[in-house]
Structure formats: structure tokens, C-alpha cells
């Protein structure tokens, strides 16, 4: 299944929005939709951070999925994959 994720980020003194559709495992989403969405969002944010050569002021301002489900704090709790 696919979910729509919107991330509001800040880097290099600018705020910006990125949004997209992401596949997530159906079984994982049924068990814990917010956590599954948070993992997908963080993986994408890590890619954005690399692609934009994010500066030290990089921060996650807000993350929502499926239009109105705010998972910002949950995304900040997910441990990044190094």
C-alpha cells in the first residue's frame, strides 16, 4: 500500500515542503500505522538531507501522512540508519 507523506523542513536558513507517495508493507501498516509511516518518513528525510547537502541548521519542523495525521514527534524518536 502507499501513503502520502509531507515533510516541512528547515536548512540553510530556508523552510521548505516536500511531499510524495511511498510504499509501506501492508502488514506493518495494519499493526502500527503511525510507526510504519514514521520509518518511511525518516528514511526519505535522510535522502533529502543528503541530496540537499543540508547545513548544520537542518531541522524537521513537521511531518504528516495521509493529509492530517501528524507524526512529527514520532519521526524524531526513530533512530536513523547510518
C-alpha positions, 0 to 999 in steps of 0.5 A: 500500500502507499501513503502520502507523506509531507515533510516541512523542513528547515536548512540553510536558513530556508523552510521548505515542503516536500511531499510524495507517495511511498510504499509501506508493507501492508502488514506493518501498516495494519499493526502500527500505522503511525510507526510504519509511516514514521520509518518511511518518513525518516528514511526519505528525510535522510535522502533529502538531507543528503541530496540537499547537502543540508547545513548544520541548521537542518531541522524537521519542523513537521511531518504528516501522512495521509493529509492530517495525521501528524507524526512529527514527534514520532519521526524524531524518536526513530533512530536513523540508519547510518 
